[in-house]
Amino acid sequence: QGAQTATFDPSSPVSPTNQPFPDGDLRNWGNAVRIRHLGGFTSWYFHLQADSVGVNVGDVVEAGQPIALSGNTGRSSGAHLHYGIKKKTGPDTYVWVDPTDYFDVSQLTKWGCSQ
């Protein structure tokens, strides 16, 4: 796997250069981080704990590096991590894909997650 770059700073105001969600709407997702991967993929981490994000826009992160703590921000009824993967399908288009197609689900409990 190649290097990954954090591309969204949830502590900065939404602007034309810091707008990770459709229409810049952060209400539902709360604090979030998007990481760009080689091969046209982006991973998304939502509902992150306030002031817990440990990466900045443009940082190169390594697999396994902590990026933030799960939280209860945005439209959420309890602390959790909302995780997703998008795949690039065209010059400016991406689609959500099933994250379990890209890692071994049996490893979730190893990472402290529930299935």
Secondary structure by P-SEA (a helix, b strand, c coil): cccccccccccccccccccccccccccccccbbbbbbccbbbbbbccccccccccccccccccccccbbbbbcccccccccccbbbbbccccbbbbccccccccccccccccccc
